[in-house]
């Protein structure tokens, strides 16, 4: 994985905020009724859009970039896509940063 490219994606404040929210989805999205088990499949993209205040298409694009990097995993539940953090990948990224700093 390209460290510089990954850091550029995470330099976007909204994407970074989403990654933070996904660390504790139950707490971060408690005001939204879950469509599916957040621990198992993550947070619905509609809830991410509502919380960010951005269009669902924008959030979907942001999430696709995070998914390409392996930082989140997507799961379809009916017609909705849910996202959850890939904590193993996040840990790998942090290790990679430590190796370069």
Backbone torsions as a table, in degrees:
resi	resn	phi	psi	omega
1	UNK	NA	144.5	-179.6
2	UNK	-84.4	110.9	-177.3
3	UNK	-62.1	-44.2	-178.2
4	UNK	-62.9	-44.5	178.4
5	UNK	-61.6	-40.5	179.0
6	UNK	-65.1	-43.6	179.5
7	UNK	-65.3	-34.0	176.5
8	UNK	-64.1	-41.8	178.2
9	UNK	-63.3	-42.9	-178.7
10	UNK	-76.6	-11.4	177.4
11	UNK	-70.5	-18.1	175.5
12	UNK	-70.2	121.1	-175.6
13	UNK	-58.1	-35.6	-178.9
14	UNK	-70.6	-43.3	178.1
15	UNK	-62.8	-41.2	178.5
16	UNK	-64.4	-40.1	178.3
17	UNK	-64.4	-41.1	177.8
18	UNK	-60.6	-43.2	178.7
19	UNK	-61.3	-38.6	177.6
20	UNK	-65.2	-46.4	178.6
21	UNK	-59.3	-40.5	-177.3
22	UNK	-70.8	-12.7	175.0
23	UNK	-65.3	-36.7	179.6
24	UNK	-132.8	71.9	-172.8
25	UNK	-63.0	-34.8	-179.5
26	UNK	-63.4	-43.0	179.1
27	UNK	-73.7	-44.6	-174.2
28	UNK	-69.0	-26.3	-175.6
29	UNK	-122.2	26.7	-176.7
30	UNK	-63.1	-23.7	-179.9
31	UNK	-76.9	-6.4	179.8
32	UNK	-110.9	132.2	177.5
33	UNK	-69.1	120.8	-178.4
34	UNK	-66.1	140.9	176.1
35	UNK	-84.9	-31.3	179.4
36	UNK	-146.4	174.4	-179.5
37	UNK	-64.1	113.6	-177.5
38	UNK	-64.7	-34.6	179.4
39	UNK	-66.2	-34.0	-176.8
40	UNK	-86.3	-47.4	-173.5
41	UNK	-116.4	-12.9	176.9
42	UNK	100.8	-156.0	-173.4
43	UNK	-107.6	136.8	179.2
44	UNK	-65.7	141.3	-179.7
45	UNK	-60.5	-29.0	177.8
46	UNK	-66.8	-33.4	177.3
47	UNK	-72.9	-36.7	175.0
48	UNK	-62.4	-43.5	178.9
49	UNK	-63.4	-43.4	-179.5
50	UNK	-63.1	-43.2	-176.6
51	UNK	-70.3	-36.0	179.6
52	UNK	-80.0	-24.9	-175.1
53	UNK	80.2	11.3	-179.7
54	UNK	-100.1	162.1	176.2
55	UNK	-63.9	147.2	-179.7
56	UNK	-59.1	-35.6	179.5
57	UNK	-64.6	-37.0	177.6
58	UNK	-66.8	-45.7	179.4
59	UNK	-63.5	-40.0	177.9
60	UNK	-60.7	-39.8	177.2
61	UNK	-65.1	-43.8	177.1
62	UNK	-60.0	-44.7	-177.2
63	UNK	-68.1	-34.7	177.6
64	UNK	-62.4	-38.9	179.2
65	UNK	-68.0	-38.5	176.7
66	UNK	-67.6	-36.2	178.8
67	UNK	-68.4	-40.9	178.4
68	UNK	-58.6	-32.9	178.9
69	UNK	-82.5	-7.2	180.0
70	UNK	81.9	9.1	-177.4
71	UNK	-78.7	-23.1	174.8
72	UNK	-133.0	160.6	175.0
73	UNK	-119.9	139.1	180.0
74	UNK	-104.5	141.4	176.0
75	UNK	-136.7	131.1	175.9
76	UNK	-86.2	133.5	173.5
77	UNK	-128.9	102.5	-173.7
78	UNK	63.8	-127.1	-179.8
79	UNK	-92.1	2.0	-174.7
80	UNK	-106.1	143.7	173.9
81	UNK	-101.3	132.3	178.2
82	UNK	-113.5	147.5	-178.9
83	UNK	-126.8	141.6	172.3
84	UNK	-138.0	153.5	179.7
85	UNK	-66.2	143.8	170.7
86	UNK	-98.9	88.2	-173.7
87	UNK	-61.8	-30.2	177.2
88	UNK	-64.8	-42.2	178.8
89	UNK	-67.7	-39.1	176.8
90	UNK	-61.7	-43.3	178.2
91	UNK	-62.1	-40.7	176.9
92	UNK	-61.2	-41.8	179.3
93	UNK	-62.7	-45.2	179.4
94	UNK	-62.0	-38.7	176.3
95	UNK	-64.1	-42.0	179.3
96	UNK	-62.9	-39.9	177.4
97	UNK	-64.2	-45.5	178.7
98	UNK	-57.8	-36.5	-179.6
99	UNK	-68.9	-21.0	-176.1
100	UNK	-104.4	-9.0	-175.4
101	UNK	-110.3	NA	NA
